[in-house]
Amino acid sequence: MGKRKSRAKPPPRKRMDKLDTVFSCPFCNHGSSVECRIDMKNLIGEATCRICQESFSTTVTALTEPIDIYSEWIDECERVNNLEEDDGA
């Protein structure tokens, strides 16, 4: 006589860790001084430094996270610095 087949348990779901919402400023290098806010009503994301008052704003979508806004700010800073180096050389 054969055994009955046992039901396989589904694998446990992995818990997603929360992403940061506070970052270090690319201008004054203070840690945890940049806060990112997302205004879904107006579709605007803003990153602002509490120390040096530098800010960056961009358009957002429903999938945008604070890390995305900060990453765009860093990319924009690098792009501007590369343009200045190319013009100066």
WOKASUL-V551551 format. One line per field, one symbol per residue. psi: psi as a letter, one per 20 degrees, with the letter a starting at -180 (. if undefined). burial: + if it has 24 or more other C-alpha atoms within 12 Angstrom, else -. A space follows every 50 residues. Layout:
psi = ???
burial = ???
//
This chain:
psi = qqqqpqpppqqqqpppqqqqiprqpigikpqkipppqpnhgjlpppppph gjjqrpqrqrahiprhhggghhggggghgghhghhhhh.
burial = ---------------------+++++------++++++------+++++- ----++++++---+++++++++++---------------
//
